[in-house]
């Protein structure tokens, strides 16, 4: 009876929220008839060339989002749950972000808007890797709504809304932060929002939960990591003009090559063998770190950045992870901070150093803006995540198990036959 009452309460809450949302739209003068039958502002004429070019990138980023799910499917008792959590959080954040851009900013519907929305979704999908398996499944929808609101604000603050002529809200002099490929806006935001959520949830019992792997489950991680590595230029170049795409592709791949090499060398030097989870994550740190300095370096500079990033990330997985989690009192389930948090900081720092050395426009102002926005992103993401984490903890109630598919899914597995008792 108590469970039924809870389900009814959640349904009533959902209906109330829908009514409130509809009322807010009505207050903004939204015509509900045109809302469902009008396509809004669609690109035409010469803009169609850009639309066709970015269509493929849009699909690539969606593909990468789904691959992130496979990157996190290594706990043998928690595979379906990871996939469903990714789908729910991505769906909620994608829709809410589009709603904000359409109704509040009145941005035109085009490939750029769709790419920006899926980038918002993939940022959240990365973030949930910190606290994955410690909340109830429906709460991934809840966190998707909250994150999309925060992300839209952060994006407006850092890069503005160019589609409707809104400049960045934070600038030093005439210069804005440099972050062409999302080291700050995507990776740092994801890592520290996720950490904030984990701090708010404060689920220390997750430390004691067995999280065994299988060859099969880790093979999924290998496949996802290699495909993500291959597709990464589509992500970092997704919103660049055509004349900068080749440059961005070259530096992205060179940074990725660097991290592939040094992540392996560090694993072998420190542990004698390769831990596949450490390696498959750390090898992606080069593409993460190159996001901010993407267009500021040449091929060999990008290779150097990747070499440093891959080695540092592997060291963080091996040595920092236990200390970091113990000091904070939370379990970073997927080691998100070691890849995205650390990689994001390296990207911001590399970009700042290169600008100060004369490698970019804007000079000192651009360098200060870049490092300042990294700090602001980190702080705001932790605060917003902590608020979201407290909300999830308050609404979660009792939880039946951590990182397990048994709670949410109907299974029809063949029963395991018990061994016959030994003869006396």
C-alpha positions in Angstrom: 0.0 0.0 0.0 2.8 2.4 0.9 4.5 1.8 -2.5 1.2 2.5 -4.3 0.8 5.7 -2.4 4.3 6.8 -3.4 3.6 6.1 -7.1 0.4 8.1 -6.9 2.3 11.0 -5.3 4.9 11.0 -8.0 2.2 10.9 -10.7 0.4 13.9 -9.1 3.7 15.8 -8.8 4.4 15.2 -12.5 0.9 16.5 -13.5 1.3 19.6 -11.3 4.7 20.3 -12.9 3.2 20.0 -16.4 0.4 22.4 -15.4 2.8 24.9 -14.0 5.0 24.6 -17.2 1.9 25.2 -19.4 0.9 28.2 -17.3 4.4 29.7 -17.6 4.3 29.3 -21.4 0.9 30.9 -21.5 2.1 33.9 -19.5 4.9 34.2 -22.1 2.2 34.5 -24.8 2.9 31.1 -26.4 0.1 30.1 -28.8 -0.4 26.4 -28.0 -2.0 25.7 -31.4 1.1 27.0 -33.2 3.3 25.3 -30.7 2.4 21.9 -32.1 1.9 22.7 -35.8 4.4 25.5 -36.6 8.0 24.6 -37.4 9.3 28.0 -36.2 12.3 29.5 -37.9 14.0 27.1 -40.3 17.3 27.8 -42.2 16.8 28.4 -45.9 18.8 29.5 -48.9 22.6 29.6 -48.6 22.4 28.4 -45.0 21.4 25.0 -46.3 25.0 24.3 -47.2 26.1 24.7 -43.6 23.1 22.6 -42.5 24.1 19.8 -44.8 27.7 19.9 -43.5 26.7 19.8 -39.9 24.1 17.1 -40.3 26.7 14.4 -40.1 28.4 15.9 -37.1 25.0 16.0 -35.3 24.6 12.2 -35.9 28.2 11.6 -34.8 27.7 13.4 -31.5 24.6 11.4 -30.9 26.5 8.2 -31.7 29.2 9.3 -29.2 26.6 9.9 -26.5 25.4 6.3 -26.9 29.0 5.1 -26.8 29.5 6.7 -23.5 26.9 4.3 -22.1 29.1 1.4 -23.4 32.1 3.1 -21.9 30.5 2.7 -18.5 29.1 -0.9 -18.9 31.8 -2.7 -17.0 30.0 -3.8 -13.8 28.6 -7.2 -14.7 25.5 -6.8 -12.5 24.7 -3.3 -13.8 24.6 -3.2 -17.6 21.0 -2.6 -18.5 20.7 0.0 -15.8 23.6 2.0 -17.2 22.0 2.0 -20.7 18.6 3.1 -19.4 20.1 5.8 -17.1 22.0 7.2 -20.1 18.8 7.3 -22.3 16.6 8.9 -19.6 19.1 11.6 -18.6 19.9 12.4 -22.2 16.3 12.6 -23.2 15.3 14.9 -20.4 18.2 17.3 -20.7 17.9 17.4 -24.5 14.2 18.4 -24.5 14.5 20.9 -21.6 17.6 22.6 -23.3 15.7 22.9 -26.6 12.7 24.4 -24.7 14.9 27.0 -23.1 16.6 27.9 -26.4 13.2 28.1 -28.2 10.9 29.8 -25.7 13.3 32.0 -23.8 16.1 32.9 -26.3 13.9 32.3 -29.5 16.8 30.6 -31.2 16.2 29.3 -34.7 15.8 25.6 -35.3 18.8 24.4 -37.2 21.6 21.9 -37.0 23.7 24.1 -34.7 20.8 24.2 -32.2 20.4 20.4 -32.4 24.2 19.9 -31.9 24.2 22.3 -28.9 21.3 20.3 -27.4 23.0 17.0 -27.8 26.3 18.4 -26.4 24.2 19.4 -23.3 22.9 15.9 -23.1 26.3 14.2 -23.5 27.7 16.5 -20.8 25.1 15.2 -18.4 25.7 11.6 -19.5 29.4 12.1 -18.5 28.4 13.7 -15.2 26.1 10.8 -14.1 29.1 8.5 -14.2 30.2 9.9 -10.9 27.1 8.8 -9.0 25.8 6.1 -11.3 23.9 3.4 -9.5 23.3 5.3 -6.3 19.9 6.9 -7.1 16.6 5.5 -8.4 16.1 5.2 -12.1 13.3 7.9 -12.4 15.7 10.4 -10.9 17.8 10.5 -14.0 14.9 12.3 -15.6 14.9 14.7 -12.7 18.6 15.4 -12.9 18.2 15.9 -16.7 15.7 18.7 -16.1 17.9 20.4 -13.5 21.1 20.1 -15.4 19.7 21.5 -18.7 18.7 24.7 -16.8 22.1 25.0 -15.3 23.9 24.2 -18.5 22.0 26.7 -20.5 22.9 29.4 -18.0 26.6 28.4 -17.9 26.7 28.3 -21.7 25.1 31.8 -21.9 27.7 33.0 -19.4 30.7 31.6 -21.2 29.9 31.7 -25.0 26.6 33.6 -25.1 23.9 32.7 -27.6 25.4 33.7 -31.0 22.3 32.6 -32.9 20.3 35.5 -31.5 23.2 38.0 -31.1 23.9 37.5 -27.4 27.6 37.9 -26.5 29.3 36.1 -23.6 28.2 37.5 -20.2 31.8 37.1 -18.8 34.6 38.8 -20.6 38.0 40.4 -19.6 38.2 43.6 -21.6 37.2 42.7 -25.1 38.2 39.1 -24.8 36.2 36.0 -24.0 37.4 32.6 -22.8 39.0 30.3 -25.3 37.3 26.9 -25.4 36.6 25.8 -29.0 36.4 22.1 -28.2 34.7 22.1 -24.8 37.4 21.3 -22.3 35.8 23.8 -19.9 32.1 23.9 -20.9 31.7 20.2 -21.4 34.3 18.2 -19.5 35.0 20.3 -16.5 31.3 21.1 -16.2 30.4 17.4 -16.3 33.0 16.3 -13.8 32.3 18.8 -11.2 28.5 18.8 -11.6 28.7 15.0 -11.1 31.0 15.4 -8.0 28.5 18.0 -6.6 25.7 15.6 -7.1 27.6 12.8 -5.3 28.4 15.2 -2.4 24.7 16.0 -2.1 23.7 12.4 -2.2 26.5 11.4 0.2 26.0 7.6 -0.3 29.0 6.1 1.5 27.5 2.6 1.3 28.5 2.5 -2.4 32.2 2.0 -1.2 31.2 -1.4 0.1 29.3 -2.5 -3.0 31.1 -5.2 -5.0 31.5 -4.1 -8.6 33.1 -7.1 -10.4 33.8 -7.1 -14.1 33.8 -9.8 -16.8 35.8 -10.1 -20.0 32.5 -9.6 -21.8 31.7 -6.3 -20.0 35.1 -4.8 -20.3 35.2 -5.7 -24.0 32.2 -3.2 -24.4 34.4 -0.6 -22.8 37.3 -1.3 -25.2 35.0 -1.0 -28.2 33.4 2.2 -26.9 36.7 3.8 -26.1 38.2 3.1 -29.5 35.1 4.3 -31.4 34.9 7.5 -29.2 38.6 8.2 -30.0 37.9 7.8 -33.7 34.8 10.1 -33.7 36.2 12.8 -31.4 37.0 15.3 -34.1 33.3 15.4 -35.0 32.7 16.5 -31.4 35.3 19.2 -31.1 34.7 20.5 -34.6 30.9 20.3 -34.5 30.4 24.0 -34.3 33.5 25.3 -36.1 33.3 27.1 -39.5 34.4 25.0 -42.4 37.8 26.6 -42.8 38.8 25.5 -39.2 37.6 21.9 -39.3 40.7 20.4 -40.9 43.0 22.2 -38.4 40.8 21.0 -35.5 40.8 17.4 -36.8 44.6 17.3 -37.1 45.2 18.6 -33.6 42.5 16.4 -32.1 43.9 13.2 -33.6 47.5 14.1 -32.7 46.6 14.7 -29.1 44.7 11.4 -29.1 47.8 9.6 -30.5 49.9 11.1 -27.7 47.5 9.9 -24.9 47.3 6.4 -26.5 51.0 6.0 -26.2 51.7 7.5 -22.7 48.6 6.0 -21.0 50.1 2.6 -22.0 53.6 3.4 -20.9 52.4 4.7 -17.5 50.2 1.7 -16.9 53.1 -0.7 -17.7 55.6 1.3 -15.6 53.4 1.7 -12.5 51.6 -1.7 -12.5 53.6 -4.0 -14.7 50.5 -4.9 -16.7 47.7 -2.9 -18.3 44.5 -2.4 -16.3 42.0 -2.2 -19.2 39.7 0.2 -17.4 42.5 2.6 -16.5 43.9 2.5 -20.0 40.7 2.7 -22.0 39.7 5.8 -20.0 43.1 7.5 -19.9 43.7 7.1 -23.6 40.9 9.6 -24.2 42.4 12.3 -22.1 44.4 13.8 -25.0 41.2 14.6 -26.9 39.6 16.0 -23.7 42.6 18.3 -23.0 43.0 19.5 -26.6 39.4 21.0 -26.5 40.4 24.5 -25.3 43.7 24.9 -27.2 42.3 23.1 -30.3 43.0 26.0 -32.7 45.9 27.5 -30.8 48.5 24.8 -31.5 50.0 23.0 -34.5 50.3 19.2 -34.9 53.4 18.7 -32.8 52.2 20.9 -30.0 49.0 18.9 -30.0 51.0 15.7 -29.8 52.9 17.0 -26.8 49.6 18.0 -25.0 48.3 14.5 -25.6 51.4 12.9 -24.3 51.2 14.9 -21.1 47.4 14.4 -20.7 47.4 10.6 -21.2 50.2 10.1 -18.7 48.7 12.4 -16.1 45.2 10.8 -16.4 46.6 7.3 -16.0 48.5 8.4 -12.9 45.3 9.9 -11.5 43.4 6.6 -12.0 46.2 4.6 -10.4 47.1 6.9 -7.5 44.7 9.8 -7.1 41.4 7.9 -7.3 41.5 6.2 -3.9 42.7 9.4 -2.1 40.3 11.7 -3.9 37.3 9.5 -3.0 38.4 8.9 0.6 38.9 12.6 1.3 35.6 13.7 -0.3 33.7 10.7 1.2 32.1 9.8 -2.1 32.8 7.1 -4.7 33.5 8.4 -8.2 32.1 5.2 -9.7 33.4 5.7 -13.3 36.5 7.8 -12.4 35.0 10.8 -14.2 37.3 13.2 -12.5 40.5 11.5 -13.6 39.5 11.8 -17.2 37.2 14.8 -17.6 38.0 16.9 -14.6 41.7 16.5 -14.9 41.7 16.7 -18.7 39.5 19.8 -18.6 41.9 21.6 -16.2 44.8 20.7 -18.4 43.0 22.0 -21.5 42.3 25.3 -19.7 45.9 25.6 -18.4 47.5 24.7 -21.8 45.3 27.3 -23.6 46.2 29.9 -21.0 49.9 29.2 -21.4 49.8 29.2 -25.2 47.9 32.5 -25.3 50.4 34.2 -22.9 53.2 32.9 -25.1 51.7 34.7 -28.0 49.9 31.8 -29.6 46.5 33.3 -29.7 44.5 36.5 -30.1 43.4 38.5 -27.1 46.6 38.4 -25.2 46.6 38.6 -21.5 42.9 39.4 -21.3 42.0 36.2 -23.2 44.3 34.1 -21.0 42.8 35.5 -17.8 39.3 35.0 -19.1 40.1 31.4 -20.0 41.5 30.4 -16.6 38.9 32.5 -14.8 36.1 30.7 -16.6 37.6 27.4 -15.7 37.5 28.3 -12.0 34.0 29.8 -12.3 32.7 26.6 -14.1 34.2 24.4 -11.5 32.7 26.3 -8.6 29.2 26.8 -10.2 29.1 23.2 -11.3 29.9 21.9 -7.8 27.3 24.2 -6.2 24.6 23.4 -8.8 25.4 19.7 -8.6 25.3 19.7 -4.8 21.8 21.3 -4.9 20.6 18.7 -7.4 22.2 15.9 -5.3 20.3 17.1 -2.1 17.1 17.2 -4.1 17.7 13.6 -5.4 18.6 12.4 -1.9 15.4 14.0 -0.5 13.2 12.5 -3.1 14.9 9.1 -3.3 13.5 7.4 -0.3 14.8 3.9 0.6 17.0 2.3 -2.1 17.0 -1.5 -2.5 20.4 -1.9 -4.0 23.4 -0.1 -5.6 24.6 -0.6 -9.2 22.4 -3.6 -9.9 19.9 -4.4 -12.6 17.8 -6.5 -10.3 15.8 -3.5 -9.0 14.5 -2.1 -12.3 14.2 -4.9 -14.8 12.3 -8.0 -15.5 14.7 -10.9 -16.1 14.1 -14.3 -17.7 17.4 -15.9 -17.3 17.9 -19.7 -17.3 18.3 -20.8 -13.7 21.7 -22.0 -12.6 21.7 -25.7 -11.9 23.0 -26.6 -8.4 25.9 -29.1 -8.3 25.0 -32.5 -7.1 26.1 -33.3 -3.5 29.3 -35.2 -3.2 29.0 -38.9 -2.4 29.6 -39.9 1.2 
